[in-house]
Amino acid sequence: MKKFKCSVCGYIYEGDAAPATCPVCGAPASEFIEEKTAKKSWLHDKNNNIYIIAYSTVMVVIVAAVLAFASLGLQSKQNANIVVEKKSAILMSIGQGTEADKAPNKTAYIDEEYAKYITDSYVVNASGDKVENADAFSLLIDLKAQYDKPEAERELPVFVSKSDDGVVRYILPVWGAGLWGPIWGYVALESDWDTIYGVVFDHKSETPGLGAEIATPAFEDQFKGKEIFKEGEMVSIAVLKGAGASAGNNNAVDAVSGGTITSRGVQTMLKTCFSGYAAYIEKQRAEMNASQVAVAAEEPLAAENINVNEESNE
């Protein structure tokens, strides 16, 4: 539909052609001028589909850029928090770092405790040998990547602690799957590479009050004093369903009530992870036993020498 304006009175007429005469002032058709409507550019027409798509695209790009910039800016802080969290868990497995939440500076407190009690760390392979120039803590950041490999290709971290009274213990990180997501933890072994001194477990998304109970003292404290060997064979730790099911069993603990699948996940995790360390642990136990035999063999000789010296003096 076209629009025609009367140049005499300004009347606007809509139609395919100008009227013969203006109905207002009677001016002839020759006094009507067709009004041309300028076509809007899509840049100025907010109802245009092209405008809507372009606007949405630009906004998405801007928001993505802002989020990426914010993420990069926070990444160093996030990484630092992950390191502190893992150091704290390692310390907790040996009963240290317990005052972190009360410390004025949690990060500084954890760093000091870690430097004090964790005296060494190294990486071992499936053959039971130490891996030269490997960083144990770097592996710890993405431990899952190691357990995604075939067992023969895994390289696993070991952390060494020394208590205030000089007792050496070994901390083995573990990783597995619960009901709803990953579970992980740290197992501290005594110097006999058999007796558990302490454990710490955690999870990503287990059910509160059920599977999530693996990360509570009530569950973790059961592991203290348990053994991963039975009659010289590595058997790991079984997690048995039912209250009191593990009574008298030095290689088992009770499962979490109502968290059967998560408890099974802990059992599988421990068995799988101890298996990855088995060759190294066996070597350490063999060296320890050989040393004990050598000491035992020297004791009678030492006693005989003492007797000979006493007889000489007489």
N, C-alpha and C positions, 0 to 999 in steps of 0.2 A: 504493500500500500504506500502510495506517494503522498507527500504533503506539499500544498501550494499556499503561499502567503500573499494576501492582497496588499499591494504596495501603497494603497490609498488609506485603508483603515486598519490594516494589520490582521485581518481575519485569516484564520488558518483553515484550509479546506483539505480533507483527506479523500483521495480517490485516484483513479488511474489517470485522470486528466483534469485540468483546471475547469471550474464551472463556467458556463456561458456568461453569467453575471454574478457579481458578489451579492449574496443575500443580505448583506448589511448595508453597503453603500451603493450598490448598483453598478460598480465599476465593471467594465468588460473583461473578458478572459485574458486579454493582452496585458492587463495590469497585475496578473498573478505570476508570481515567481516561484519556481519549484525549489524547495529547500533540500539541500543535499546533506544527508546524515553522515558524518565522518565515521569511518569504521575504526573501532577501538583496536589498538594493538593488544596482543595477549599479555603483554607486560603490565597493561593497565586494566585488564579485565579480570577481576578476581574470581569470576564464575567460569572462566575459560579452563578447560581441562588441562591444557598445556601449562597454564599458570599454576594450577594446583599441584601438578606433578613436579614441576620445577621447584616450587616453593618447598614442597615436602623433602625433595632430594637435598636441597641446600641445607635445610634444618637438620636432617639426619647427619650430613657430613660435618656440620659445625658441632653438633652434640658429641659425635664420635671422636672428633679431634680434641674436644675439651676433656672427655673421659680418658682418652689415651694419655693426654698430658698429665692429668691428675694421677693416673696409675703409675706413670714413669716417675713422677715426683714422690710417690709414696712407696715405690718398690724397695728402695734401700732400707726404709724403716720396717717394711713388712719382712724383709729378709733377716734383718737384725732381730726382730721379734721371734722368728722361727728358730734362729740359733739359740736364743735365750731359753725358749721353751724346751728344746731338746737337751741343752745342758742341764736344765733344771730337772728333767725327767731322769737323766743319767744319775745325777746326784741323789735323787729321791730313792733310786733302787738300792743305794748303799746307806740310806738313812741320813743323808746330808742335805743341806740347802733347805731345811724345813722352815726357816724363818723368813723366806723370801717375801711373803705378803706383808710382813711387818717392817721390812727394811725401807728406809727413806728413798733409796735408789735401788730398785729391784735388779736392774741390769748389772749394776756395779757389784751388788752382793753376789749374784749368781756367778759372775766372771771371777770374782775373788775365790769363792768356794770351789769352783771348777779347777782353777789353777792350783789350789791347795791340795785337793784330794785326787784329781785325775792326773796321774803322773806320766802316762804314756798312752799311745793309741797306735794301732797298725791294722793292716788288711791281710786277710788270709784267703787262700784259694781252696778249691775242692780237694786238692791233693794234700792239704795240710801244711802248705808252705807259706811263709810271709811273702807278700807282694812288695817288691822294692819300689820306693818313691811313690807310693799310693797314699792318698789322704783319706783317713778313716771318716772324718767328719763330712767331707764332701759326698762320700757314698751314703752317709746317713741322711742327707737332705732328700735323696730320692732312692730309698732302700727298695721300694717296690720294683724299680727297674732291674735290680739284681735278681729278685725272685721271679721276675717274668722270664728270665733266661733259663736254659737247661741247667740242672744242678752242677754239671761238670764245668760250666763256664762262669759260675758265680764267684764274685769276690766280696767278702763280707768283713765288716769292721769289728774290731775288738778294742775295748777301752780298759785300761788298767788303773785301779785305784789303790791308794795306800792310806790306811786309817791313822789316827793320831798315835795309836800304840804300835804302828808298824806292820799291821796285817795287810797282806796284798790280796786283792780280789779282782775278778775279771767280769766285765759287763758285756753281755751279748745282746745287741738289738734284735728284735723279732718283728715280723710283719705277716699279716694274714687277712682273712675275710670273716666278717661276722654275718648277722642276718641281713642288715640293710646297707652295709658298706664296709670299708676297711677297718681293721683293728690292728693295734701295734703295741709294742712295749719294750721293756729292758729287763733282762734277767742277770742278776749278779751272782756269780759262783764263787765259792770259797777256793782257796789255793789248791784244793784236791781235785778241782775240775769236776766235781760231782755234786756236792752239797749246795743247795740254793741258800744264799744269804738273804736276798730280798728281790722283789719284783715290782714293776710299775706297769700297768696296762692303761690303754686309752682307746677311744673309738671315735668314729666320725658321726654316726647317726643311729646307734642302737637305742632301743626303746627305754625311756626313763623308767626306773623302778623294776625293770626286768633285765634285758641284756646289758644295759648300761651299768649294771652293778659290778661288772668285771673291773671297773675303775675305782672301786671303793676298798677301803682297808679291810672290810669284812671278808672279801674274796681274796685280795692280794696277800693278806697275812697268813693264809693257809699254806703258802708255798715255802715259808721260812723253815729251813731244816729238812725239806724234802730232798730226795736224791734222784738224779737222772740216770743212774746206773743201777742195775740189779744183777748180782752175781757176775760182775765183770762185763755185762752187756748193756749198751745204751738203750734205755727203754723210754726215755723222756718222762713226761708227767701226764697221767690220765686224769680226765675231769669227769667224775662219776655222778650220775643223776641220783638225787635223793639225799636228804639230810643224814649225815653220819655215814654215808656210803664208803668214804675213804678211811674210816677209822682203822688204825693198825696197818695201813698201807703206806709205806714210806715213799711210794712212787705215784701217789694220787692225791687229789683234793676233791672236795665236794663241788658240784656244779651250782650255778646260780639258780635259785628257785624261780621258775617261770621263764627262764632264759636258756632253754635247752639248746637251741640252734647256735646261739652266741657262745655258749659253753663248749659246744663241739668245735666251734671255730677256734677257740683258744687252744683246745687239745691238738687240733690239726696244725695250727700255727706253730706250736712248740715242737711238735714232732718233725715238721718240715724244716724248721729253722735249726734245730739241734743237729739234724741230719747234715745240713750244709756245713756245720762246724765239726762234724764227727771226726774227720781225718786229723784235724789240728788238735782236737781234744785228746784223741787217742795217743798222739805223739807226745803231748805234754804229760799225760799220765804215765806213759812208758818211761820217759826221762825221769819223772819223779820216783817211780818204782825202782829204777836202776840206781838212782842216787841213794835211796833208802837201803838197798841191798849192799851197796858199797860201804855205807856207814856202818851197817850191822856187821859186815865182815871185818872192818877195822877195829871194832870195839874189843874183841878177844885179844887181838895183837897188842892193843894199847894196854889192856889189863895185864898181859903176860910180861910186857916190858916193865911195868910198874913193879911186879913181883920180883923180877930179876934184879932191879935196882935196889929194892929193899933188902934182898938177900945179900947183895954185894956190900951194902952199908953195914950189915951185921958182921 
